[in-house]
Amino acid sequence: MTVLTPPSGPAIPEIDVHTLAAWLEAGTAVVIDVREDEEWEEMHMPGVTLLPMSEFEPEDLPDRAGKALVIQCRSGVRSLAVARRLVQREGHVEVYNLTGGILAWQAAGFEVQAGELQEQAA
């Protein structure tokens, strides 16, 4: 795990796609996709929650029930910004950034889906 310290924010731990896959298999992580609706419809990871960066509010996060919170985007840049903003606003939050985003997930051969956005229960 790498820890990135953006020039203007707190250190955010980074995890790779293999770590995320293991966490999802174990049921110990919740993944938030911060890409926009059109990007989601083109390709997304199964079972993740979409909260676009343009509309992101911490109070919209689903109940994590003690699970690690992983923020994901296309390549890892927007998700890092959202994770940093979340820690700055909420204080101590166990939040991770997915290195390489959905592009790395797909490149590693993990499942992705395409399709229209459906209403999600929070």
N, CA, C and O atoms as a GROMACS GRO file, in nm:
protein
  488
    1MET      N    1   0.085  -0.118   0.000
    1MET     CA    2   0.000   0.000   0.000
    1MET      C    3   0.090   0.123   0.000
    1MET      O    4   0.184   0.132   0.078
    2THR      N    5   0.059   0.216  -0.087
    2THR     CA    6   0.129   0.343  -0.096
    2THR      C    7   0.045   0.450  -0.029
    2THR      O    8  -0.078   0.443  -0.032
    3VAL      N    9   0.110   0.547   0.032
    3VAL     CA   10   0.038   0.660   0.090
    3VAL      C   11   0.076   0.784   0.011
    3VAL      O   12   0.194   0.821   0.005
    4LEU      N   13  -0.023   0.849  -0.049
    4LEU     CA   14   0.001   0.971  -0.124
    4LEU      C   15  -0.031   1.091  -0.038
    4LEU      O   16  -0.134   1.096   0.029
    5THR      N   17   0.058   1.188  -0.039
    5THR     CA   18   0.034   1.312   0.032
    5THR      C   19   0.023   1.423  -0.070
    5THR      O   20   0.125   1.475  -0.117
    6PRO      N   21  -0.098   1.460  -0.106
    6PRO     CA   22  -0.115   1.569  -0.202
    6PRO      C   23  -0.057   1.698  -0.144
    6PRO      O   24  -0.053   1.714  -0.022
    7PRO      N   25  -0.012   1.789  -0.228
    7PRO     CA   26   0.049   1.911  -0.179
    7PRO      C   27  -0.040   1.990  -0.085
    7PRO      O   28   0.009   2.061   0.003
    8SER      N   29  -0.172   1.980  -0.103
    8SER     CA   30  -0.262   2.063  -0.024
    8SER      C   31  -0.357   1.982   0.062
    8SER      O   32  -0.468   2.028   0.090
    9GLY      N   33  -0.318   1.864   0.104
    9GLY     CA   34  -0.413   1.785   0.182
    9GLY      C   35  -0.348   1.672   0.259
    9GLY      O   36  -0.226   1.652   0.254
   10PRO      N   37  -0.432   1.599   0.331
   10PRO     CA   38  -0.382   1.490   0.414
   10PRO      C   39  -0.335   1.370   0.331
   10PRO      O   40  -0.373   1.354   0.215
   11ALA      N   41  -0.254   1.286   0.392
   11ALA     CA   42  -0.208   1.164   0.329
   11ALA      C   43  -0.326   1.069   0.311
   11ALA      O   44  -0.406   1.049   0.404
   12ILE      N   45  -0.338   1.011   0.194
   12ILE     CA   46  -0.446   0.916   0.164
   12ILE      C   47  -0.382   0.784   0.123
   12ILE      O   48  -0.305   0.780   0.028
   13PRO      N   49  -0.413   0.675   0.193
   13PRO     CA   50  -0.358   0.546   0.152
   13PRO      C   51  -0.413   0.502   0.018
   13PRO      O   52  -0.531   0.520  -0.011
   14GLU      N   53  -0.326   0.443  -0.064
   14GLU     CA   54  -0.363   0.390  -0.194
   14GLU      C   55  -0.362   0.238  -0.185
   14GLU      O   56  -0.274   0.180  -0.122
   15ILE      N   57  -0.461   0.173  -0.249
   15ILE     CA   58  -0.459   0.028  -0.259
   15ILE      C   59  -0.464  -0.010  -0.406
   15ILE      O   60  -0.516   0.065  -0.489
   16ASP      N   61  -0.411  -0.128  -0.437
   16ASP     CA   62  -0.417  -0.175  -0.575
   16ASP      C   63  -0.541  -0.260  -0.597
   16ASP      O   64  -0.613  -0.292  -0.502
   17VAL      N   65  -0.565  -0.296  -0.722
   17VAL     CA   66  -0.687  -0.368  -0.756
   17VAL      C   67  -0.693  -0.507  -0.694
   17VAL      O   68  -0.801  -0.557  -0.664
   18HIS      N   69  -0.579  -0.570  -0.675
   18HIS     CA   70  -0.577  -0.704  -0.615
   18HIS      C   71  -0.616  -0.698  -0.467
   18HIS      O   72  -0.686  -0.785  -0.416
   19THR      N   73  -0.570  -0.594  -0.399
   19THR     CA   74  -0.610  -0.575  -0.260
   19THR      C   75  -0.759  -0.549  -0.252
   19THR      O   76  -0.828  -0.606  -0.167
   20LEU      N   77  -0.810  -0.463  -0.340
   20LEU     CA   78  -0.953  -0.435  -0.341
   20LEU      C   79  -1.033  -0.561  -0.369
   20LEU      O   80  -1.134  -0.585  -0.302
   21ALA      N   81  -0.991  -0.641  -0.464
   21ALA     CA   82  -1.063  -0.764  -0.495
   21ALA      C   83  -1.069  -0.855  -0.373
   21ALA      O   84  -1.172  -0.917  -0.346
   22ALA      N   85  -0.960  -0.863  -0.299
   22ALA     CA   86  -0.958  -0.946  -0.178
   22ALA      C   87  -1.052  -0.889  -0.072
   22ALA      O   88  -1.123  -0.964  -0.006
   23TRP      N   89  -1.052  -0.758  -0.056
   23TRP     CA   90  -1.141  -0.695   0.042
   23TRP      C   91  -1.287  -0.717   0.004
   23TRP      O   92  -1.370  -0.744   0.091
   24LEU      N   93  -1.318  -0.704  -0.124
   24LEU     CA   94  -1.457  -0.725  -0.168
   24LEU      C   95  -1.498  -0.870  -0.147
   24LEU      O   96  -1.610  -0.898  -0.104
   25GLU      N   97  -1.409  -0.962  -0.176
   25GLU     CA   98  -1.437  -1.104  -0.156
   25GLU      C   99  -1.464  -1.134  -0.008
   25GLU      O  100  -1.550  -1.215   0.026
   26ALA      N  101  -1.390  -1.066   0.080
   26ALA     CA  102  -1.406  -1.086   0.223
   26ALA      C  103  -1.521  -1.004   0.281
   26ALA      O  104  -1.558  -1.022   0.397
   27GLY      N  105  -1.578  -0.916   0.200
   27GLY     CA  106  -1.688  -0.832   0.248
   27GLY      C  107  -1.645  -0.723   0.343
   27GLY      O  108  -1.723  -0.681   0.429
   28THR      N  109  -1.521  -0.675   0.327
   28THR     CA  110  -1.469  -0.576   0.421
   28THR      C  111  -1.452  -0.436   0.361
   28THR      O  112  -1.387  -0.350   0.421
   29ALA      N  113  -1.509  -0.413   0.244
   29ALA     CA  114  -1.495  -0.281   0.180
   29ALA      C  115  -1.625  -0.239   0.113
   29ALA      O  116  -1.704  -0.321   0.068
   30VAL      N  117  -1.642  -0.108   0.107
   30VAL     CA  118  -1.750  -0.044   0.031
   30VAL      C  119  -1.680   0.046  -0.070
   30VAL      O  120  -1.590   0.122  -0.035
   31VAL      N  121  -1.722   0.037  -0.197
   31VAL     CA  122  -1.657   0.114  -0.303
   31VAL      C  123  -1.752   0.222  -0.354
   31VAL      O  124  -1.869   0.196  -0.383
   32ILE      N  125  -1.698   0.344  -0.364
   32ILE     CA  126  -1.772   0.457  -0.418
   32ILE      C  127  -1.704   0.500  -0.548
   32ILE      O  128  -1.585   0.530  -0.550
   33ASP      N  129  -1.781   0.502  -0.655
   33ASP     CA  130  -1.733   0.545  -0.787
   33ASP      C  131  -1.770   0.693  -0.800
   33ASP      O  132  -1.888   0.728  -0.792
   34VAL      N  133  -1.671   0.780  -0.820
   34VAL     CA  134  -1.698   0.924  -0.826
   34VAL      C  135  -1.697   0.978  -0.969
   34VAL      O  136  -1.692   1.099  -0.990
   35ARG      N  137  -1.702   0.888  -1.067
   35ARG     CA  138  -1.711   0.932  -1.207
   35ARG      C  139  -1.852   0.983  -1.234
   35ARG      O  140  -1.942   0.969  -1.151
   36GLU      N  141  -1.871   1.041  -1.349
   36GLU     CA  142  -2.001   1.095  -1.385
   36GLU      C  143  -2.090   0.988  -1.447
   36GLU      O  144  -2.042   0.881  -1.486
   37ASP      N  145  -2.219   1.017  -1.457
   37ASP     CA  146  -2.319   0.919  -1.504
   37ASP      C  147  -2.280   0.855  -1.638
   37ASP      O  148  -2.290   0.733  -1.653
   38GLU      N  149  -2.237   0.935  -1.734
   38GLU     CA  150  -2.204   0.883  -1.867
   38GLU      C  151  -2.090   0.783  -1.859
   38GLU      O  152  -2.091   0.681  -1.928
   39GLU      N  153  -1.991   0.811  -1.774
   39GLU     CA  154  -1.878   0.720  -1.758
   39GLU      C  155  -1.924   0.588  -1.695
   39GLU      O  156  -1.879   0.480  -1.734
   40TRP      N  157  -2.015   0.598  -1.598
   40TRP     CA  158  -2.070   0.481  -1.531
   40TRP      C  159  -2.141   0.390  -1.632
   40TRP      O  160  -2.122   0.269  -1.632
   41GLU      N  161  -2.223   0.451  -1.716
   41GLU     CA  162  -2.300   0.374  -1.814
   41GLU      C  163  -2.208   0.303  -1.913
   41GLU      O  164  -2.240   0.194  -1.961
   42GLU      N  165  -2.095   0.364  -1.943
   42GLU     CA  166  -1.999   0.303  -2.035
   42GLU      C  167  -1.932   0.180  -1.974
   42GLU      O  168  -1.915   0.079  -2.041
   43MET      N  169  -1.894   0.190  -1.845
   43MET     CA  170  -1.825   0.081  -1.778
   43MET      C  171  -1.822   0.108  -1.628
   43MET      O  172  -1.790   0.219  -1.584
   44HIS      N  173  -1.855   0.005  -1.548
   44HIS     CA  174  -1.845   0.019  -1.403
   44HIS      C  175  -1.819  -0.116  -1.338
   44HIS      O  176  -1.844  -0.221  -1.398
   45MET      N  177  -1.770  -0.112  -1.217
   45MET     CA  178  -1.748  -0.233  -1.140
   45MET      C  179  -1.882  -0.277  -1.082
   45MET      O  180  -1.960  -0.193  -1.039
   46PRO      N  181  -1.909  -0.407  -1.081
   46PRO     CA  182  -2.036  -0.453  -1.024
   46PRO      C  183  -2.042  -0.426  -0.874
   46PRO      O  184  -1.943  -0.443  -0.802
   47GLY      N  185  -2.158  -0.383  -0.829
   47GLY     CA  186  -2.182  -0.368  -0.685
   47GLY      C  187  -2.131  -0.242  -0.620
   47GLY      O  188  -2.142  -0.228  -0.498
   48VAL      N  189  -2.075  -0.149  -0.698
   48VAL     CA  190  -2.027  -0.026  -0.636
   48VAL      C  191  -2.137   0.080  -0.638
   48VAL      O  192  -2.234   0.067  -0.713
   49THR      N  193  -2.121   0.182  -0.557
   49THR     CA  194  -2.217   0.291  -0.548
   49THR      C  195  -2.164   0.411  -0.626
   49THR      O  196  -2.048   0.449  -0.608
   50LEU      N  197  -2.246   0.469  -0.710
   50LEU     CA  198  -2.208   0.588  -0.785
   50LEU      C  199  -2.247   0.713  -0.707
   50LEU      O  200  -2.364   0.733  -0.673
   51LEU      N  201  -2.148   0.797  -0.679
   51LEU     CA  202  -2.168   0.930  -0.622
   51LEU      C  203  -2.077   1.025  -0.700
   51LEU      O  204  -1.963   1.047  -0.659
   52PRO      N  205  -2.124   1.081  -0.811
   52PRO     CA  206  -2.038   1.162  -0.896
   52PRO      C  207  -1.968   1.275  -0.818
   52PRO      O  208  -2.026   1.337  -0.730
   53MET      N  209  -1.843   1.297  -0.855
   53MET     CA  210  -1.763   1.402  -0.791
   53MET      C  211  -1.836   1.536  -0.796
   53MET      O  212  -1.828   1.614  -0.700
   54SER      N  213  -1.905   1.564  -0.906
   54SER     CA  214  -1.974   1.693  -0.923
   54SER      C  215  -2.088   1.711  -0.824
   54SER      O  216  -2.134   1.824  -0.802
   55GLU      N  217  -2.134   1.602  -0.763
   55GLU     CA  218  -2.246   1.608  -0.668
   55GLU      C  219  -2.209   1.551  -0.531
   55GLU      O  220  -2.296   1.538  -0.445
   56PHE      N  221  -2.083   1.517  -0.510
   56PHE     CA  222  -2.042   1.442  -0.391
   56PHE      C  223  -2.066   1.520  -0.262
   56PHE      O  224  -2.021   1.633  -0.246
   57GLU      N  225  -2.136   1.456  -0.171
   57GLU     CA  226  -2.157   1.507  -0.035
   57GLU      C  227  -2.136   1.390   0.061
   57GLU      O  228  -2.195   1.284   0.040
   58PRO      N  229  -2.055   1.406   0.165
   58PRO     CA  230  -2.028   1.296   0.258
   58PRO      C  231  -2.154   1.234   0.318
   58PRO      O  232  -2.157   1.114   0.346
   59GLU      N  233  -2.258   1.315   0.339
   59GLU     CA  234  -2.380   1.260   0.399
   59GLU      C  235  -2.454   1.164   0.306
   59GLU      O  236  -2.544   1.092   0.350
   60ASP      N  237  -2.416   1.161   0.178
   60ASP     CA  238  -2.477   1.068   0.083
   60ASP      C  239  -2.409   0.931   0.081
   60ASP      O  240  -2.456   0.840   0.012
   61LEU      N  241  -2.301   0.916   0.157
   61LEU     CA  242  -2.231   0.787   0.160
   61LEU      C  243  -2.320   0.680   0.221
   61LEU      O  244  -2.394   0.708   0.316
   62PRO      N  245  -2.315   0.558   0.168
   62PRO     CA  246  -2.394   0.450   0.228
   62PRO      C  247  -2.336   0.411   0.363
   62PRO      O  248  -2.221   0.443   0.393
   63ASP      N  249  -2.414   0.343   0.443
   63ASP     CA  250  -2.368   0.292   0.572
   63ASP      C  251  -2.256   0.192   0.547
   63ASP      O  252  -2.272   0.099   0.469
   64ARG      N  253  -2.143   0.213   0.612
   64ARG     CA  254  -2.027   0.127   0.591
   64ARG      C  255  -2.016   0.016   0.695
   64ARG      O  256  -1.945  -0.081   0.673
   65ALA      N  257  -2.085   0.029   0.806
   65ALA     CA  258  -2.086  -0.074   0.910
   65ALA      C  259  -1.947  -0.130   0.938
   65ALA      O  260  -1.928  -0.251   0.941
   66GLY      N  261  -1.850  -0.042   0.960
   66GLY     CA  262  -1.715  -0.086   0.995
   66GLY      C  263  -1.628  -0.130   0.879
   66GLY      O  264  -1.515  -0.174   0.900
   67LYS      N  265  -1.679  -0.118   0.757
   67LYS     CA  266  -1.601  -0.158   0.640
   67LYS      C  267  -1.513  -0.043   0.592
   67LYS      O  268  -1.544   0.074   0.614
   68ALA      N  269  -1.403  -0.078   0.526
   68ALA     CA  270  -1.316   0.022   0.467
   68ALA      C  271  -1.389   0.091   0.351
   68ALA      O  272  -1.464   0.027   0.277
   69LEU      N  273  -1.367   0.219   0.338
   69LEU     CA  274  -1.426   0.297   0.230
   69LEU      C  275  -1.321   0.318   0.122
   69LEU      O  276  -1.215   0.375   0.148
   70VAL      N  277  -1.350   0.271   0.000
   70VAL     CA  278  -1.258   0.286  -0.112
   70VAL      C  279  -1.323   0.377  -0.214
   70VAL      O  280  -1.436   0.354  -0.257
   71ILE      N  281  -1.250   0.482  -0.254
   71ILE     CA  282  -1.299   0.575  -0.354
   71ILE      C  283  -1.230   0.541  -0.486
   71ILE      O  284  -1.110   0.517  -0.491
   72GLN      N  285  -1.310   0.539  -0.594
   72GLN     CA  286  -1.261   0.494  -0.724
   72GLN      C  287  -1.310   0.587  -0.833
   72GLN      O  288  -1.423   0.638  -0.827
   73CYS      N  289  -1.226   0.610  -0.933
   73CYS     CA  290  -1.266   0.687  -1.051
   73CYS      C  291  -1.207   0.619  -1.174
   73CYS      O  292  -1.187   0.497  -1.173
   74ARG      N  293  -1.181   0.692  -1.277
   74ARG     CA  294  -1.127   0.634  -1.400
   74ARG      C  295  -0.983   0.589  -1.381
   74ARG      O  296  -0.948   0.475  -1.414
   75SER      N  297  -0.899   0.679  -1.328
   75SER     CA  298  -0.756   0.647  -1.318
   75SER      C  299  -0.695   0.674  -1.181
   75SER      O  300  -0.578   0.644  -1.159
   76GLY      N  301  -0.772   0.729  -1.089
   76GLY     CA  302  -0.722   0.751  -0.954
   76GLY      C  303  -0.699   0.895  -0.914
   76GLY      O  304  -0.664   0.922  -0.800
   77VAL      N  305  -0.718   0.988  -1.006
   77VAL     CA  306  -0.692   1.129  -0.976
   77VAL      C  307  -0.812   1.194  -0.906
   77VAL      O  308  -0.797   1.252  -0.799
   78ARG      N  309  -0.930   1.184  -0.966
   78ARG     CA  310  -1.050   1.244  -0.905
   78ARG      C  311  -1.081   1.177  -0.772
   78ARG      O  312  -1.121   1.244  -0.676
   79SER      N  313  -1.064   1.046  -0.765
   79SER     CA  314  -1.093   0.975  -0.639
   79SER      C  315  -1.001   1.021  -0.528
   79SER      O  316  -1.044   1.030  -0.412
   80LEU      N  317  -0.876   1.050  -0.560
   80LEU     CA  318  -0.783   1.102  -0.459
   80LEU      C  319  -0.831   1.238  -0.409
   80LEU      O  320  -0.826   1.265  -0.289
   81ALA      N  321  -0.877   1.323  -0.499
   81ALA     CA  322  -0.928   1.455  -0.459
   81ALA      C  323  -1.050   1.441  -0.369
   81ALA      O  324  -1.062   1.513  -0.270
   82VAL      N  325  -1.141   1.349  -0.404
   82VAL     CA  326  -1.261   1.328  -0.322
   82VAL      C  327  -1.222   1.271  -0.185
   82VAL      O  328  -1.276   1.316  -0.083
   83ALA      N  329  -1.133   1.176  -0.181
   83ALA     CA  330  -1.089   1.118  -0.054
   83ALA      C  331  -1.025   1.225   0.035
   83ALA      O  332  -1.051   1.230   0.155
   84ARG      N  333  -0.944   1.309  -0.024
   84ARG     CA  334  -0.879   1.418   0.051
   84ARG      C  335  -0.985   1.514   0.107
   84ARG      O  336  -0.979   1.553   0.223
   85ARG      N  337  -1.083   1.550   0.023
   85ARG     CA  338  -1.190   1.640   0.067
   85ARG      C  339  -1.270   1.576   0.181
   85ARG      O  340  -1.307   1.644   0.277
   86LEU      N  341  -1.297   1.447   0.170
   86LEU     CA  342  -1.372   1.376   0.273
   86LEU      C  343  -1.299   1.378   0.406
   86LEU      O  344  -1.360   1.406   0.509
   87VAL      N  345  -1.170   1.350   0.405
   87VAL     CA  346  -1.092   1.352   0.529
   87VAL      C  347  -1.085   1.493   0.586
   87VAL      O  348  -1.094   1.510   0.708
   88GLN      N  349  -1.070   1.593   0.502
   88GLN     CA  350  -1.065   1.731   0.549
   88GLN      C  351  -1.196   1.773   0.614
   88GLN      O  352  -1.196   1.845   0.714
   89ARG      N  353  -1.308   1.728   0.558
   89ARG     CA  354  -1.440   1.768   0.611
   89ARG      C  355  -1.484   1.686   0.731
   89ARG      O  356  -1.544   1.738   0.825
   90GLU      N  357  -1.454   1.556   0.728
   90GLU     CA  358  -1.508   1.465   0.828
   90GLU      C  359  -1.408   1.425   0.936
   90GLU      O  360  -1.446   1.360   1.033
   91GLY      N  361  -1.283   1.464   0.921
   91GLY     CA  362  -1.183   1.424   1.020
   91GLY      C  363  -1.133   1.284   0.992
   91GLY      O  364  -1.111   1.246   0.877
   92HIS      N  365  -1.115   1.206   1.097
   92HIS     CA  366  -1.058   1.072   1.082
   92HIS      C  367  -1.160   0.979   1.017
   92HIS      O  368  -1.259   0.940   1.079
   93VAL      N  369  -1.133   0.944   0.894
   93VAL     CA  370  -1.218   0.852   0.818
   93VAL      C  371  -1.125   0.748   0.757
   93VAL      O  372  -1.022   0.783   0.699
   94GLU      N  373  -1.159   0.620   0.769
   94GLU     CA  374  -1.080   0.517   0.704
   94GLU      C  375  -1.120   0.516   0.557
   94GLU      O  376  -1.221   0.456   0.519
   95VAL      N  377  -1.040   0.583   0.474
   95VAL     CA  378  -1.070   0.596   0.332
   95VAL      C  379  -0.944   0.565   0.252
   95VAL      O  380  -0.833   0.604   0.289
   96TYR      N  381  -0.964   0.495   0.141
   96TYR     CA  382  -0.855   0.454   0.054
   96TYR      C  383  -0.886   0.497  -0.088
   96TYR      O  384  -1.002   0.507  -0.128
   97ASN      N  385  -0.780   0.524  -0.164
   97ASN     CA  386  -0.791   0.556  -0.305
   97ASN      C  387  -0.747   0.434  -0.385
   97ASN      O  388  -0.646   0.372  -0.354
   98LEU      N  389  -0.824   0.399  -0.488
   98LEU     CA  390  -0.788   0.286  -0.574
   98LEU      C  391  -0.688   0.331  -0.679
   98LEU      O  392  -0.720   0.410  -0.768
   99THR      N  393  -0.566   0.280  -0.669
   99THR     CA  394  -0.460   0.313  -0.764
   99THR      C  395  -0.500   0.270  -0.905
   99THR      O  396  -0.534   0.154  -0.928
  100GLY      N  397  -0.496   0.363  -0.998
  100GLY     CA  398  -0.526   0.332  -1.137
  100GLY      C  399  -0.674   0.326  -1.171
  100GLY      O  400  -0.709   0.314  -1.288
  101GLY      N  401  -0.762   0.335  -1.071
  101GLY     CA  402  -0.905   0.339  -1.093
  101GLY      C  403  -0.959   0.220  -1.171
  101GLY      O  404  -0.901   0.111  -1.171
  102ILE      N  405  -1.072   0.243  -1.237
  102ILE     CA  406  -1.138   0.134  -1.310
  102ILE      C  407  -1.054   0.086  -1.428
  102ILE      O  408  -1.068  -0.028  -1.471
  103LEU      N  409  -0.968   0.172  -1.481
  103LEU     CA  410  -0.882   0.128  -1.590
  103LEU      C  411  -0.788   0.017  -1.544
  103LEU      O  412  -0.766  -0.080  -1.616
  104ALA      N  413  -0.732   0.032  -1.425
  104ALA     CA  414  -0.644  -0.072  -1.368
  104ALA      C  415  -0.725  -0.198  -1.335
  104ALA      O  416  -0.678  -0.310  -1.357
  105TRP      N  417  -0.846  -0.179  -1.284
  105TRP     CA  418  -0.934  -0.292  -1.251
  105TRP      C  419  -0.961  -0.375  -1.378
  105TRP      O  420  -0.948  -0.498  -1.376
  106GLN      N  421  -0.997  -0.307  -1.486
  106GLN     CA  422  -1.026  -0.376  -1.611
  106GLN      C  423  -0.899  -0.440  -1.669
  106GLN      O  424  -0.904  -0.554  -1.715
  107ALA      N  425  -0.788  -0.369  -1.666
  107ALA     CA  426  -0.662  -0.421  -1.719
  107ALA      C  427  -0.616  -0.547  -1.646
  107ALA      O  428  -0.550  -0.633  -1.704
  108ALA      N  429  -0.652  -0.559  -1.518
  108ALA     CA  430  -0.616  -0.677  -1.439
  108ALA      C  431  -0.709  -0.795  -1.466
  108ALA      O  432  -0.687  -0.904  -1.414
  109GLY      N  433  -0.813  -0.772  -1.547
  109GLY     CA  434  -0.903  -0.880  -1.584
  109GLY      C  435  -1.022  -0.898  -1.493
  109GLY      O  436  -1.094  -0.997  -1.504
  110PHE      N  437  -1.046  -0.802  -1.403
  110PHE     CA  438  -1.162  -0.812  -1.315
  110PHE      C  439  -1.288  -0.768  -1.391
  110PHE      O  440  -1.280  -0.694  -1.489
  111GLU      N  441  -1.402  -0.815  -1.344
  111GLU     CA  442  -1.529  -0.790  -1.412
  111GLU      C  443  -1.568  -0.643  -1.413
  111GLU      O  444  -1.556  -0.573  -1.313
  112VAL      N  445  -1.615  -0.599  -1.529
  112VAL     CA  446  -1.678  -0.468  -1.543
  112VAL      C  447  -1.810  -0.490  -1.615
  112VAL      O  448  -1.829  -0.588  -1.687
  113GLN      N  449  -1.900  -0.397  -1.593
  113GLN     CA  450  -2.032  -0.402  -1.656
  113GLN      C  451  -2.057  -0.272  -1.728
  113GLN      O  452  -1.993  -0.170  -1.700
  114ALA      N  453  -2.150  -0.274  -1.820
  114ALA     CA  454  -2.195  -0.154  -1.890
  114ALA      C  455  -2.347  -0.151  -1.881
  114ALA      O  456  -2.411  -0.255  -1.864
  115GLY      N  457  -2.403  -0.036  -1.892
  115GLY     CA  458  -2.549  -0.026  -1.891
  115GLY      C  459  -2.595   0.103  -1.832
  115GLY      O  460  -2.518   0.176  -1.770
  116GLU      N  461  -2.721   0.130  -1.851
  116GLU     CA  462  -2.781   0.253  -1.803
  116GLU      C  463  -2.784   0.258  -1.652
  116GLU      O  464  -2.798   0.157  -1.584
  117LEU      N  465  -2.773   0.379  -1.602
  117LEU     CA  466  -2.777   0.404  -1.459
  117LEU      C  467  -2.916   0.376  -1.405
  117LEU      O  468  -3.015   0.422  -1.461
  118GLN      N  469  -2.922   0.301  -1.298
  118GLN     CA  470  -3.047   0.273  -1.229
  118GLN      C  471  -3.045   0.348  -1.096
  118GLN      O  472  -2.938   0.376  -1.042
  119GLU      N  473  -3.162   0.380  -1.043
  119GLU     CA  474  -3.169   0.442  -0.911
  119GLU      C  475  -3.104   0.348  -0.810
  119GLU      O  476  -3.130   0.227  -0.810
  120GLN      N  477  -3.020   0.404  -0.723
  120GLN     CA  478  -2.952   0.324  -0.622
  120GLN      C  479  -3.009   0.357  -0.485
  120GLN      O  480  -3.040   0.472  -0.455
  121ALA      N  481  -3.022   0.257  -0.405
  121ALA     CA  482  -3.065   0.278  -0.266
  121ALA      C  483  -2.943   0.314  -0.184
  121ALA      O  484  -2.840   0.248  -0.194
  122ALA      N  485  -2.953   0.418  -0.104
  122ALA     CA  486  -2.840   0.461  -0.021
  122ALA      C  487  -2.833   0.380   0.104
  122ALA      O  488  -2.745   0.401   0.187
   0.00000   0.00000   0.00000
